[in-house]
Every structure is written in C-alpha cells, then in structure tokens.
Amino acid sequence: MSSPAATAHPGVRRSAWALALVGALALLAVLSVAFGARVVSPGEVWGGLAGSTDGFGEAAVAKRVPRTALALLAGAALAVSGVVMQGVTRNPLADPGILGVNMGAALAVVVGIAHFGLVSATSFVWVAIAGAAVAALVVYAIASLGPGGFHAGAATPLKLALSGAAVSAALASFISAVVLGRNDIASGVRSWQIGGVGGADFASMAAVAPFLAGGLAISLLAAKALNSLALGDELAAGLGERVGLARGLASLGAIVLAGAVTALTGPIGFVGLVVPHVVRLLIGSDHRWLLPLSALAGAVLLTAADIVGRVVARPAEIDVGIVTALVGAPFFIYIVRRQKVREL
C-alpha cells in the first residue's frame, strides 16, 4: 500500500518539499549563529546579533553571521551549478569539483595573487570565472578525444569524470608550483585551497553578489532548455530548441556560479554532485522545480556541514570542504558503480 506522500499530486509534493527545505534552512541558520567552536550563552547570541562585540562570545557570534550568509550563498550556487552541468552534459557524475572547474578557478586566483598582486574580491571573481571556463573547455576537449571527434556523445560520463580528475590533479600541482618559495602567501593559499567559509565578510560578498545573481538568473532561465536537452539533441532540436546556444548559455551560468563561489571560499567539492541527485529523487527531473529546490537543498547541506565542522573538533574547526568531501566521496563511488551510469 502506497503512502499519501507517494501518491500526492506532483505539484503538492514539490511544494511540500520546498516548504520543508525553507524550514530546515531557517533552523540551520539559527543553529549556525548559536553554535560553533566557542560555546556561547543565549545572552551573548542576542548581543552578537545586535552588533555588540564587547565580549569574546558576542564577537564570536557577530563573526558567525557573515559566515552563515556565505554558507547559504555558496551552497545554493554550487548546487545549481551542479544541476546545470548534469543537465548540459547529461552526465550524472558532473559537478564543478569533479570536472575540474573549481580547481581551474582556484589556479587562476592563485596566479593572480602571486604574479599580478590581486587583492580585491572583484578582481578575484573575474579571474576565477575565466579560469573555470578554461578548465571546463580543457576537460571537455580531453574527454571528447578519440573515434568520432567532438560530437555530443563522445564525452561519456566516465570519460568526463576521469578527465576532470586528471585535470584537477594537474591544476593542484600547478598551484603548488606557483606558491613554492612564496612564503608570504603559501600558508593562506593552502588553507584557502581546502575550501571554507570561515573568512566571510559582507564587503566581499557584496562585491561578488552581482555575479552570483547573474549566474543564478541565467541558470533559472535555462530550465526549459535543460528539460528539452534531457530528451536528446535531435528531439530537442525538433521541439524548436537551438541546442548549441542553449547548451552554451546554460554552461555560462554554471561556470559563473562555480567561479564566483570559488573566488570567495576556495574550491568546495561534491555539493553540486550530491544535491541534484537527492532532490531529483524527491521531486523528479523537471528543471523548473529542480533548480530552485536544489538551491535550497545546497544551502541546507553546506550550512549543516559548516556547523558540523565547527562543533565536532572543538575548540578547533574542520573546514567545510573536508566535511563535504567526507559526505560526497562515498556518494560519488556509489554513482560510479550504478548500472546505466551514462543516463540521468
């Protein structure tokens, strides 16, 4: 006998999950401000939220506010980027981290810091997006090599994943080479390269916000095209979709989101892999719902991961990039081992 949830109208079910995610997000935002590496009292929480930094506890709470905001933004952006990448490539293994996009953005930022003296968030985001785009093109080109050339089916999911892993490893080595001998930036780069939200501040987020808003808008507007692409290029073209243009614009939105987030947080992996699969199981594959609900779920996942990283290792902290890797790596192995891995 099926449960009421299983037999509910799809729109009702999707709305219910949206409300549940909004509720979870609100709860986690409160917990993120109240709990961390330092134990604080309710009075210190209220004081910190009111802007007071007189005591250590209140100062800790005040620092958690932008950190929480960044976790929400970054989680939403990475999840949406993952949805778009999976839709564009029809690849269940697609993710900004797995496909080397995040590492390409990271290398570009490190080169900008080391050789061009970049210091502002705005300059970081421009070079990060450029690096992400170049990395994405290189990975796709490598995955498409072989018989048949550069056609839509040449870059299979496993070839893309392997190419992305190889390119990511190479880019990580390049980052190490860039900072070698640069003791003035080496420590900061190594910490940033893990991926975290601990250094959040509203000024940097404000500088990057237009890029995140633009990338999100492009991705949401591509929902209908992504639904068509899921049917295959020929059928999408038969439905009047300009396949090449649709794929290019959607990819632009995903790259802008991944690059902008990496400029702020460093490369955080697996959010864009795990979230779309889970949300797809809950509400189906309609990108008109999948994209916004994945944004909510991504914000939930990254905020929860940041809270866990701050609490389990008190008084130290575990960067959120490590926590997401612990969650995402087994999930990645599970997806790889599934049958029909070439299909979404």
Contacts in CASP RR format, 6 or more apart in sequence:
PFRMAT RR
TARGET T0000
AUTHOR 0000-0000-0000
METHOD contacts of the structure
MODEL  1
MSSPAATAHPGVRRSAWALALVGALALLAVLSVAFGARVVSPGEVWGGLA
GSTDGFGEAAVAKRVPRTALALLAGAALAVSGVVMQGVTRNPLADPGILG
VNMGAALAVVVGIAHFGLVSATSFVWVAIAGAAVAALVVYAIASLGPGGF
HAGAATPLKLALSGAAVSAALASFISAVVLGRNDIASGVRSWQIGGVGGA
DFASMAAVAPFLAGGLAISLLAAKALNSLALGDELAAGLGERVGLARGLA
SLGAIVLAGAVTALTGPIGFVGLVVPHVVRLLIGSDHRWLLPLSALAGAV
LLTAADIVGRVVARPAEIDVGIVTALVGAPFFIYIVRRQKVREL
5 13 0 8 1.000
5 16 0 8 1.000
8 16 0 8 1.000
10 283 0 8 1.000
10 284 0 8 1.000
13 282 0 8 1.000
13 283 0 8 1.000
14 283 0 8 1.000
14 289 0 8 1.000
14 293 0 8 1.000
17 279 0 8 1.000
17 282 0 8 1.000
17 283 0 8 1.000
17 293 0 8 1.000
18 292 0 8 1.000
18 293 0 8 1.000
18 296 0 8 1.000
21 293 0 8 1.000
21 296 0 8 1.000
21 297 0 8 1.000
21 300 0 8 1.000
22 296 0 8 1.000
24 300 0 8 1.000
25 72 0 8 1.000
25 296 0 8 1.000
25 299 0 8 1.000
25 300 0 8 1.000
25 303 0 8 1.000
28 300 0 8 1.000
28 303 0 8 1.000
28 304 0 8 1.000
28 307 0 8 1.000
29 68 0 8 1.000
29 72 0 8 1.000
29 303 0 8 1.000
31 307 0 8 1.000
32 64 0 8 1.000
32 67 0 8 1.000
32 68 0 8 1.000
32 71 0 8 1.000
32 303 0 8 1.000
32 306 0 8 1.000
32 307 0 8 1.000
33 45 0 8 1.000
33 49 0 8 1.000
33 61 0 8 1.000
33 64 0 8 1.000
33 65 0 8 1.000
33 68 0 8 1.000
34 40 0 8 1.000
34 45 0 8 1.000
34 61 0 8 1.000
35 307 0 8 1.000
35 310 0 8 1.000
35 311 0 8 1.000
36 60 0 8 1.000
36 64 0 8 1.000
36 307 0 8 1.000
36 310 0 8 1.000
36 311 0 8 1.000
36 314 0 8 1.000
37 60 0 8 1.000
37 310 0 8 1.000
37 311 0 8 1.000
37 313 0 8 1.000
37 314 0 8 1.000
37 315 0 8 1.000
37 316 0 8 1.000
37 317 0 8 1.000
38 56 0 8 1.000
38 57 0 8 1.000
38 60 0 8 1.000
38 315 0 8 1.000
39 314 0 8 1.000
40 57 0 8 1.000
40 58 0 8 1.000
40 60 0 8 1.000
40 61 0 8 1.000
41 57 0 8 1.000
44 55 0 8 1.000
44 57 0 8 1.000
44 58 0 8 1.000
44 60 0 8 1.000
44 61 0 8 1.000
45 61 0 8 1.000
47 58 0 8 1.000
47 61 0 8 1.000
48 57 0 8 1.000
48 58 0 8 1.000
48 59 0 8 1.000
48 61 0 8 1.000
48 62 0 8 1.000
48 65 0 8 1.000
49 61 0 8 1.000
49 62 0 8 1.000
49 65 0 8 1.000
51 58 0 8 1.000
51 62 0 8 1.000
52 58 0 8 1.000
52 62 0 8 1.000
53 59 0 8 1.000
53 62 0 8 1.000
66 200 0 8 1.000
66 201 0 8 1.000
66 202 0 8 1.000
66 205 0 8 1.000
67 197 0 8 1.000
67 198 0 8 1.000
67 199 0 8 1.000
67 200 0 8 1.000
67 306 0 8 1.000
68 303 0 8 1.000
68 306 0 8 1.000
69 200 0 8 1.000
69 202 0 8 1.000
69 205 0 8 1.000
70 197 0 8 1.000
70 198 0 8 1.000
70 199 0 8 1.000
70 200 0 8 1.000
70 205 0 8 1.000
70 264 0 8 1.000
70 265 0 8 1.000
71 197 0 8 1.000
71 200 0 8 1.000
71 299 0 8 1.000
71 302 0 8 1.000
71 303 0 8 1.000
71 306 0 8 1.000
71 320 0 8 1.000
72 299 0 8 1.000
72 302 0 8 1.000
72 303 0 8 1.000
73 205 0 8 1.000
73 209 0 8 1.000
73 212 0 8 1.000
73 261 0 8 1.000
73 299 0 8 1.000
74 197 0 8 1.000
74 261 0 8 1.000
74 264 0 8 1.000
74 265 0 8 1.000
74 268 0 8 1.000
74 302 0 8 1.000
75 261 0 8 1.000
75 268 0 8 1.000
75 271 0 8 1.000
75 295 0 8 1.000
75 298 0 8 1.000
75 299 0 8 1.000
75 301 0 8 1.000
75 302 0 8 1.000
75 303 0 8 1.000
76 216 0 8 1.000
76 295 0 8 1.000
76 296 0 8 1.000
76 298 0 8 1.000
76 299 0 8 1.000
77 212 0 8 1.000
77 215 0 8 1.000
77 216 0 8 1.000
77 257 0 8 1.000
77 258 0 8 1.000
77 260 0 8 1.000
77 261 0 8 1.000
77 295 0 8 1.000
78 96 0 8 1.000
78 257 0 8 1.000
78 258 0 8 1.000
78 261 0 8 1.000
78 268 0 8 1.000
78 269 0 8 1.000
78 271 0 8 1.000
78 272 0 8 1.000
78 275 0 8 1.000
78 298 0 8 1.000
78 302 0 8 1.000
79 271 0 8 1.000
79 272 0 8 1.000
79 275 0 8 1.000
79 276 0 8 1.000
79 294 0 8 1.000
79 295 0 8 1.000
79 297 0 8 1.000
79 298 0 8 1.000
79 299 0 8 1.000
79 301 0 8 1.000
80 216 0 8 1.000
80 219 0 8 1.000
80 220 0 8 1.000
80 254 0 8 1.000
80 257 0 8 1.000
80 291 0 8 1.000
80 294 0 8 1.000
80 295 0 8 1.000
81 96 0 8 1.000
81 101 0 8 1.000
81 219 0 8 1.000
81 253 0 8 1.000
81 254 0 8 1.000
81 255 0 8 1.000
81 257 0 8 1.000
81 258 0 8 1.000
81 261 0 8 1.000
81 272 0 8 1.000
82 94 0 8 1.000
82 95 0 8 1.000
82 96 0 8 1.000
82 254 0 8 1.000
82 271 0 8 1.000
82 272 0 8 1.000
82 273 0 8 1.000
82 275 0 8 1.000
82 276 0 8 1.000
82 294 0 8 1.000
83 219 0 8 1.000
83 272 0 8 1.000
83 275 0 8 1.000
83 276 0 8 1.000
83 287 0 8 1.000
83 290 0 8 1.000
83 291 0 8 1.000
83 294 0 8 1.000
84 219 0 8 1.000
84 222 0 8 1.000
84 226 0 8 1.000
84 250 0 8 1.000
84 251 0 8 1.000
84 253 0 8 1.000
84 254 0 8 1.000
84 257 0 8 1.000
84 291 0 8 1.000
85 91 0 8 1.000
85 94 0 8 1.000
85 95 0 8 1.000
85 96 0 8 1.000
85 99 0 8 1.000
85 101 0 8 1.000
85 251 0 8 1.000
85 254 0 8 1.000
85 272 0 8 1.000
86 92 0 8 1.000
86 94 0 8 1.000
86 95 0 8 1.000
86 276 0 8 1.000
86 344 0 8 1.000
87 94 0 8 1.000
87 226 0 8 1.000
87 229 0 8 1.000
87 230 0 8 1.000
87 250 0 8 1.000
87 287 0 8 1.000
87 344 0 8 1.000
88 94 0 8 1.000
88 226 0 8 1.000
88 229 0 8 1.000
88 247 0 8 1.000
88 248 0 8 1.000
88 250 0 8 1.000
88 251 0 8 1.000
88 254 0 8 1.000
89 155 0 8 1.000
89 157 0 8 1.000
89 160 0 8 1.000
90 229 0 8 1.000
90 230 0 8 1.000
90 232 0 8 1.000
90 343 0 8 1.000
90 344 0 8 1.000
91 155 0 8 1.000
91 156 0 8 1.000
91 157 0 8 1.000
91 160 0 8 1.000
91 161 0 8 1.000
91 342 0 8 1.000
91 344 0 8 1.000
92 157 0 8 1.000
92 277 0 8 1.000
92 335 0 8 1.000
92 338 0 8 1.000
92 341 0 8 1.000
92 343 0 8 1.000
92 344 0 8 1.000
93 157 0 8 1.000
93 158 0 8 1.000
93 160 0 8 1.000
93 161 0 8 1.000
93 273 0 8 1.000
93 332 0 8 1.000
93 335 0 8 1.000
93 336 0 8 1.000
93 341 0 8 1.000
94 157 0 8 1.000
94 160 0 8 1.000
94 273 0 8 1.000
95 269 0 8 1.000
95 270 0 8 1.000
95 271 0 8 1.000
95 272 0 8 1.000
95 273 0 8 1.000
96 102 0 8 1.000
96 132 0 8 1.000
96 254 0 8 1.000
96 258 0 8 1.000
96 259 0 8 1.000
96 262 0 8 1.000
96 269 0 8 1.000
96 272 0 8 1.000
97 103 0 8 1.000
97 168 0 8 1.000
97 258 0 8 1.000
97 267 0 8 1.000
97 269 0 8 1.000
97 270 0 8 1.000
97 272 0 8 1.000
97 273 0 8 1.000
98 161 0 8 1.000
98 164 0 8 1.000
98 165 0 8 1.000
98 168 0 8 1.000
98 269 0 8 1.000
98 270 0 8 1.000
98 273 0 8 1.000
98 332 0 8 1.000
99 135 0 8 1.000
99 136 0 8 1.000
99 139 0 8 1.000
99 160 0 8 1.000
99 161 0 8 1.000
99 163 0 8 1.000
99 164 0 8 1.000
100 135 0 8 1.000
100 136 0 8 1.000
100 139 0 8 1.000
100 164 0 8 1.000
100 167 0 8 1.000
100 168 0 8 1.000
100 171 0 8 1.000
101 132 0 8 1.000
101 135 0 8 1.000
101 136 0 8 1.000
101 139 0 8 1.000
101 254 0 8 1.000
101 255 0 8 1.000
101 258 0 8 1.000
101 259 0 8 1.000
102 132 0 8 1.000
102 258 0 8 1.000
102 259 0 8 1.000
102 262 0 8 1.000
102 266 0 8 1.000
102 267 0 8 1.000
102 268 0 8 1.000
102 269 0 8 1.000
103 135 0 8 1.000
103 167 0 8 1.000
103 168 0 8 1.000
103 171 0 8 1.000
103 172 0 8 1.000
103 175 0 8 1.000
103 267 0 8 1.000
104 131 0 8 1.000
104 132 0 8 1.000
104 134 0 8 1.000
104 135 0 8 1.000
104 171 0 8 1.000
105 128 0 8 1.000
105 129 0 8 1.000
105 131 0 8 1.000
105 132 0 8 1.000
105 135 0 8 1.000
105 258 0 8 1.000
105 259 0 8 1.000
105 262 0 8 1.000
105 263 0 8 1.000
105 266 0 8 1.000
105 267 0 8 1.000
106 128 0 8 1.000
106 171 0 8 1.000
106 175 0 8 1.000
106 192 0 8 1.000
106 193 0 8 1.000
106 262 0 8 1.000
106 266 0 8 1.000
106 267 0 8 1.000
107 131 0 8 1.000
107 135 0 8 1.000
107 171 0 8 1.000
107 174 0 8 1.000
107 175 0 8 1.000
107 178 0 8 1.000
108 127 0 8 1.000
108 128 0 8 1.000
108 130 0 8 1.000
108 131 0 8 1.000
108 132 0 8 1.000
108 134 0 8 1.000
109 118 0 8 1.000
109 124 0 8 1.000
109 127 0 8 1.000
109 128 0 8 1.000
109 262 0 8 1.000
109 263 0 8 1.000
109 266 0 8 1.000
110 175 0 8 1.000
110 178 0 8 1.000
110 179 0 8 1.000
110 189 0 8 1.000
110 193 0 8 1.000
111 127 0 8 1.000
111 178 0 8 1.000
112 118 0 8 1.000
112 123 0 8 1.000
112 127 0 8 1.000
113 119 0 8 1.000
113 185 0 8 1.000
113 189 0 8 1.000
114 178 0 8 1.000
114 179 0 8 1.000
114 182 0 8 1.000
114 185 0 8 1.000
115 178 0 8 1.000
118 124 0 8 1.000
118 127 0 8 1.000
120 207 0 8 1.000
121 203 0 8 1.000
121 204 0 8 1.000
121 207 0 8 1.000
121 208 0 8 1.000
121 263 0 8 1.000
121 264 0 8 1.000
122 207 0 8 1.000
122 208 0 8 1.000
124 263 0 8 1.000
124 264 0 8 1.000
125 207 0 8 1.000
125 208 0 8 1.000
125 211 0 8 1.000
125 259 0 8 1.000
125 260 0 8 1.000
125 263 0 8 1.000
125 264 0 8 1.000
127 263 0 8 1.000
128 259 0 8 1.000
128 260 0 8 1.000
128 262 0 8 1.000
128 263 0 8 1.000
129 211 0 8 1.000
129 255 0 8 1.000
129 256 0 8 1.000
129 259 0 8 1.000
129 260 0 8 1.000
129 263 0 8 1.000
131 259 0 8 1.000
132 255 0 8 1.000
132 258 0 8 1.000
132 259 0 8 1.000
132 262 0 8 1.000
133 255 0 8 1.000
135 167 0 8 1.000
135 171 0 8 1.000
136 251 0 8 1.000
136 255 0 8 1.000
138 167 0 8 1.000
139 160 0 8 1.000
139 163 0 8 1.000
139 164 0 8 1.000
139 167 0 8 1.000
140 155 0 8 1.000
140 160 0 8 1.000
140 163 0 8 1.000
141 150 0 8 1.000
142 163 0 8 1.000
142 164 0 8 1.000
142 166 0 8 1.000
142 167 0 8 1.000
143 154 0 8 1.000
143 155 0 8 1.000
143 156 0 8 1.000
143 159 0 8 1.000
143 160 0 8 1.000
143 162 0 8 1.000
143 163 0 8 1.000
143 164 0 8 1.000
144 150 0 8 1.000
144 151 0 8 1.000
144 154 0 8 1.000
144 155 0 8 1.000
144 159 0 8 1.000
145 154 0 8 1.000
146 154 0 8 1.000
148 154 0 8 1.000
152 233 0 8 1.000
155 163 0 8 1.000
156 342 0 8 1.000
157 341 0 8 1.000
157 342 0 8 1.000
158 336 0 8 1.000
158 341 0 8 1.000
158 342 0 8 1.000
161 336 0 8 1.000
172 193 0 8 1.000
175 189 0 8 1.000
175 193 0 8 1.000
179 185 0 8 1.000
179 186 0 8 1.000
179 189 0 8 1.000
179 190 0 8 1.000
180 186 0 8 1.000
191 319 0 8 1.000
192 266 0 8 1.000
193 266 0 8 1.000
193 267 0 8 1.000
194 266 0 8 1.000
194 319 0 8 1.000
194 321 0 8 1.000
194 322 0 8 1.000
195 265 0 8 1.000
195 266 0 8 1.000
195 267 0 8 1.000
195 268 0 8 1.000
195 319 0 8 1.000
195 320 0 8 1.000
195 321 0 8 1.000
196 265 0 8 1.000
196 266 0 8 1.000
196 268 0 8 1.000
196 306 0 8 1.000
196 319 0 8 1.000
196 320 0 8 1.000
196 321 0 8 1.000
197 265 0 8 1.000
197 302 0 8 1.000
197 306 0 8 1.000
197 320 0 8 1.000
198 317 0 8 1.000
200 264 0 8 1.000
204 264 0 8 1.000
205 264 0 8 1.000
208 260 0 8 1.000
208 263 0 8 1.000
208 264 0 8 1.000
211 256 0 8 1.000
211 260 0 8 1.000
212 256 0 8 1.000
212 257 0 8 1.000
212 260 0 8 1.000
212 261 0 8 1.000
214 253 0 8 1.000
214 256 0 8 1.000
215 252 0 8 1.000
215 253 0 8 1.000
215 254 0 8 1.000
215 256 0 8 1.000
215 257 0 8 1.000
215 260 0 8 1.000
216 253 0 8 1.000
216 257 0 8 1.000
216 295 0 8 1.000
218 249 0 8 1.000
218 250 0 8 1.000
218 252 0 8 1.000
218 253 0 8 1.000
218 256 0 8 1.000
219 250 0 8 1.000
219 253 0 8 1.000
219 254 0 8 1.000
219 257 0 8 1.000
219 291 0 8 1.000
220 291 0 8 1.000
220 292 0 8 1.000
221 249 0 8 1.000
222 246 0 8 1.000
222 249 0 8 1.000
222 250 0 8 1.000
222 253 0 8 1.000
222 287 0 8 1.000
223 287 0 8 1.000
223 288 0 8 1.000
223 290 0 8 1.000
223 291 0 8 1.000
224 287 0 8 1.000
224 288 0 8 1.000
225 236 0 8 1.000
225 241 0 8 1.000
225 246 0 8 1.000
225 247 0 8 1.000
225 249 0 8 1.000
225 250 0 8 1.000
226 246 0 8 1.000
226 250 0 8 1.000
226 287 0 8 1.000
227 285 0 8 1.000
227 286 0 8 1.000
227 287 0 8 1.000
227 288 0 8 1.000
228 235 0 8 1.000
228 236 0 8 1.000
228 239 0 8 1.000
228 240 0 8 1.000
228 241 0 8 1.000
228 246 0 8 1.000
229 236 0 8 1.000
229 241 0 8 1.000
229 243 0 8 1.000
229 246 0 8 1.000
229 247 0 8 1.000
229 250 0 8 1.000
230 285 0 8 1.000
230 287 0 8 1.000
230 344 0 8 1.000
231 239 0 8 1.000
233 243 0 8 1.000
236 243 0 8 1.000
236 246 0 8 1.000
237 243 0 8 1.000
261 268 0 8 1.000
262 268 0 8 1.000
265 320 0 8 1.000
268 302 0 8 1.000
268 320 0 8 1.000
268 321 0 8 1.000
268 324 0 8 1.000
269 321 0 8 1.000
269 324 0 8 1.000
269 325 0 8 1.000
269 328 0 8 1.000
270 324 0 8 1.000
270 325 0 8 1.000
270 327 0 8 1.000
270 328 0 8 1.000
270 329 0 8 1.000
270 331 0 8 1.000
270 332 0 8 1.000
271 298 0 8 1.000
271 301 0 8 1.000
271 302 0 8 1.000
271 324 0 8 1.000
272 298 0 8 1.000
273 328 0 8 1.000
273 331 0 8 1.000
273 332 0 8 1.000
273 335 0 8 1.000
274 301 0 8 1.000
274 327 0 8 1.000
274 328 0 8 1.000
274 331 0 8 1.000
275 294 0 8 1.000
275 297 0 8 1.000
275 298 0 8 1.000
275 301 0 8 1.000
276 290 0 8 1.000
276 294 0 8 1.000
277 331 0 8 1.000
277 335 0 8 1.000
278 297 0 8 1.000
279 290 0 8 1.000
279 293 0 8 1.000
279 294 0 8 1.000
279 297 0 8 1.000
280 290 0 8 1.000
280 344 0 8 1.000
282 293 0 8 1.000
283 289 0 8 1.000
283 290 0 8 1.000
283 293 0 8 1.000
284 290 0 8 1.000
285 344 0 8 1.000
301 324 0 8 1.000
301 327 0 8 1.000
302 320 0 8 1.000
302 324 0 8 1.000
305 320 0 8 1.000
305 321 0 8 1.000
305 323 0 8 1.000
305 324 0 8 1.000
305 327 0 8 1.000
306 320 0 8 1.000
306 323 0 8 1.000
308 318 0 8 1.000
308 323 0 8 1.000
309 317 0 8 1.000
309 318 0 8 1.000
309 319 0 8 1.000
309 320 0 8 1.000
309 322 0 8 1.000
309 323 0 8 1.000
310 317 0 8 1.000
310 318 0 8 1.000
312 318 0 8 1.000
335 341 0 8 1.000
END
